[in-house]
């Protein structure tokens, strides 16, 4: 935790988690969709991939979220020479005891900021797979559990930028959401400059007034409540039909896997809970379809050449698949 004393659970965890948006807004202007996506991901216990050009507050957003949730956070700057042991930790020889001891890597934290993850080779990217899937790392044959909650928030620049490596499909599928951070509108950019002109320092969140408004206890209570939400067979069938439609779409060489269908169910439940309902509606599924599915499909080469994107395909599937009443 960021403080010596853990943040006690609020009487209403939904209210506590809902207060995150206002708290993050003290440091980050705009990016409401990304903020909501991050809240949904941490409620589901999933990981997030943030994509955007440099300078759109990806790193600041994660740092502010960890402060508002009173979670320990560590940052790894992914570079071409980063080794897997730099992420997970390694055995180090101690000359005084003549024994090897394990030195934990930065992955041993609550919220891991994997900055510019697509700037390191696939071997190092893959070192996160076990941590993301099993919440543990294995070093020298011994598994070591990670703290709970555990979430990887990875940032990447678009692939047309020089010096990047595409993430392996297996790793992309481990991310619950892929959130796109756009450039700000003119009035939002004016507000950013106004804050900096007034003395805002992005390295000093305490001075900006950012404080913990929720904590691990609230997350645990929220997850327990979300697990009780009712999901009708009709909505389950709608999720299945959406995902199966991507596997038959002519623009895609790879559709959404069953893991992706499960992810869409989980994110829709979290979204419904945040909205104050005890059931999941088709609109909840539609609201989370793009960020949950866009990174789980693969375009055919000819479709990419024609300017087709994963988002346009998923939007077409949403328009063509009948939703239950």
VENFENMO-V362717 format. One line per field, one symbol per residue. psi: psi as a letter, one per 30 degrees, with the letter a starting at -180 (. if undefined). Layout:
psi: ???
//
This chain:
psi: lfleklklklejfeeeeffeeeeefffkkaheeeeeeeeeefefgllkjkkllkgggeeeeeeeeeefghkkklkkjklfgkleffefllkkkjfefhlklkjklffilejjjjkhfgglleeeefffeeeeefhlkjkhgkkkkllklkkkjkkllkffkkglkkkkeeeeffkekjkkjlklleeeeeeeeeeefggkjffifeffgklkflaeeeeeeeeeeeffkkjleeeeeeeeeeeeeffgkffkfkakleeeeeeeeeeeeeeeeefglglkleeeeeegeeffffgglkkleeeefggkleeeeeeeeeffjkkl.
//
